[in-house]
Amino acid sequence: MAEVASLVSAFASLLWPVLVLTALLLFRGPLARIVRAAAHREVEIEIGGQRLTMRELNHQQNELIQDLQRQVSTLRKALDGAGTAPAAPETAPPAPACGEPVELPAPRPEGEPFAVLWVDDKPETKALLVEQLRGNGVRVDVTNSTSDAMNLLSRRRYRLIVTDMGREENGSFQPDAGLELLREARDTGVDTPVVVYCMPHNGTQYGVQAHGLGAVGVTSSAVELFDYFQRFGLL
């Protein structure tokens, strides 16, 4: 019963993204026609502090919809099999991997700044996610390097840090840049919770190390990232 209850709870946590993305699905056709009509003019709009073409906006919406569909499909299969699956033997829990939930720290004090630091060398690809936060009154500071992030952390306080894993640093690509940010934050005494939002293969390769360095979550799913925002009172 506990397993079923946890699955139902997980399914319920998807309800608000379902409502949002259902709206996107309803307007998907009209949006596609607008994109085709505006393509030759390279129409741009500002979202989440980034300038996006209509094609880029449509691509991000499609990715969010596909992610939601995968999440719902996975939960439905789990719910269908929950009543007949045999109980798993009690063993020591494995190290959390990409996308697996971890126990979050206690809620931050009421006076904690309502702000997020987002570290990504391609912030335009996260514009819709940033816009979700800003639309809810959250200040989002976006930077593209570990050094700039540490500079901001030395001057400001945040409720949450979101970082990618691999990114350009000092003119070359660093596949584990997210780990370096976690190390520097830990070594300088920064206790702000960190969620690594990265490609699935990066989460598989570096997820255990990220958790070992203090990340509260490692995920490639926008739906799971929204869940972290909710758990930290940002949405």
Backbone hydrogen bonds, N-H to C=O, Kabsch-Sander energy under -0.5 kcal/mol:
donor,donor_aa,acceptor,acceptor_aa,energy
5,A,1,M,-2.8
6,S,2,A,-2.3
7,L,3,E,-2.0
8,V,4,V,-2.7
9,S,5,A,-2.4
10,A,6,S,-2.2
11,F,7,L,-2.5
12,A,8,V,-2.4
13,S,9,S,-1.8
14,L,11,F,-1.2
15,L,12,A,-1.8
18,V,14,L,-2.3
19,L,15,L,-2.1
20,V,16,W,-2.1
21,L,17,P,-3.0
22,T,18,V,-2.1
23,A,19,L,-1.5
24,L,20,V,-1.3
25,L,21,L,-2.2
26,L,22,T,-2.2
27,F,23,A,-1.6
28,R,25,L,-1.0
31,L,27,F,-2.4
32,A,28,R,-2.3
33,R,29,G,-2.0
34,I,30,P,-2.2
35,V,31,L,-2.7
36,R,32,A,-2.4
37,A,33,R,-2.3
38,A,34,I,-2.3
39,A,35,V,-1.2
41,R,38,A,-1.3
42,E,38,A,-0.7
42,E,39,A,-1.2
43,V,38,A,-1.0
45,I,52,L,-2.7
47,I,45,I,-0.6
47,I,50,Q,-2.7
50,Q,47,I,-2.0
52,L,45,I,-3.1
52,L,50,Q,-0.6
54,M,43,V,-1.2
57,L,53,T,-2.2
58,N,54,M,-2.4
59,H,55,R,-2.3
60,Q,56,E,-2.2
61,Q,57,L,-2.2
62,N,58,N,-2.3
63,E,59,H,-2.1
64,L,60,Q,-2.1
65,I,61,Q,-2.5
66,Q,62,N,-2.5
67,D,63,E,-2.3
68,L,64,L,-2.3
69,Q,65,I,-2.4
70,R,66,Q,-2.1
71,Q,67,D,-2.4
72,V,68,L,-2.8
73,S,69,Q,-2.3
74,T,70,R,-2.3
75,L,71,Q,-2.2
76,R,72,V,-2.5
77,K,73,S,-2.1
78,A,74,T,-2.0
79,L,75,L,-2.7
80,D,76,R,-2.4
81,G,77,K,-1.6
82,A,78,A,-0.7
82,A,79,L,-0.6
83,G,79,L,-0.5
84,T,81,G,-0.7
85,A,81,G,-1.8
91,T,89,P,-0.5
99,G,218,V,-5.0
100,E,97,A,-2.1
112,E,109,P,-2.0
115,A,113,P,-1.9
116,V,139,R,-2.8
117,L,160,L,-2.2
118,W,116,V,-0.6
118,W,141,D,-2.9
119,V,117,L,-0.5
119,V,162,V,-3.2
120,D,118,W,-0.6
120,D,143,T,-2.6
125,T,122,K,-1.8
126,K,123,P,-1.7
127,A,124,E,-0.9
130,V,126,K,-2.4
131,E,127,A,-2.5
132,Q,128,L,-1.7
133,L,129,L,-1.4
134,R,130,V,-2.7
135,G,131,E,-2.6
136,N,132,Q,-0.6
136,N,133,L,-1.3
137,G,134,R,-1.8
138,V,133,L,-2.2
139,R,114,F,-2.0
140,V,138,V,-0.5
141,D,116,V,-2.5
141,D,139,R,-0.5
142,V,140,V,-0.6
143,T,118,W,-2.6
149,A,145,S,-2.0
150,M,146,T,-2.7
151,N,147,S,-1.9
152,L,148,D,-2.1
153,L,149,A,-2.5
154,S,150,M,-1.4
155,R,151,N,-0.5
155,R,152,L,-1.2
156,R,152,L,-2.4
159,R,115,A,-2.6
160,L,115,A,-1.1
161,I,193,P,-2.4
162,V,117,L,-2.8
163,T,195,V,-2.1
164,D,119,V,-1.9
167,R,174,Q,-1.8
169,E,172,S,-3.2
172,S,169,E,-1.4
174,Q,167,R,-2.9
177,A,165,M,-0.6
177,A,174,Q,-1.5
178,G,165,M,-2.0
179,L,176,D,-0.8
180,E,176,D,-1.5
181,L,177,A,-2.0
182,L,178,G,-2.0
183,R,179,L,-2.5
184,E,180,E,-2.6
185,A,181,L,-2.5
186,R,182,L,-2.4
187,D,183,R,-3.0
188,T,184,E,-1.6
189,G,186,R,-1.4
190,V,185,A,-2.6
195,V,161,I,-2.9
196,V,217,G,-2.9
197,Y,163,T,-2.6
197,Y,195,V,-0.6
198,C,196,V,-0.6
198,C,219,T,-2.1
202,N,199,M,-0.6
203,G,199,M,-2.1
204,T,200,P,-2.2
205,Q,201,H,-2.0
206,Y,202,N,-2.8
207,G,203,G,-1.9
210,A,206,Y,-2.4
211,H,207,G,-2.4
212,G,208,V,-2.2
213,L,209,Q,-1.5
214,G,211,H,-1.5
215,A,210,A,-2.5
216,V,194,V,-2.3
217,G,194,V,-1.0
219,T,196,V,-2.7
225,L,221,S,-2.0
226,F,222,A,-2.5
227,D,223,V,-1.6
228,Y,224,E,-1.8
229,F,225,L,-2.1
230,Q,226,F,-2.3
231,R,227,D,-2.5
232,F,228,Y,-1.6
233,G,230,Q,-2.0
234,L,229,F,-3.2
235,L,229,F,-0.7
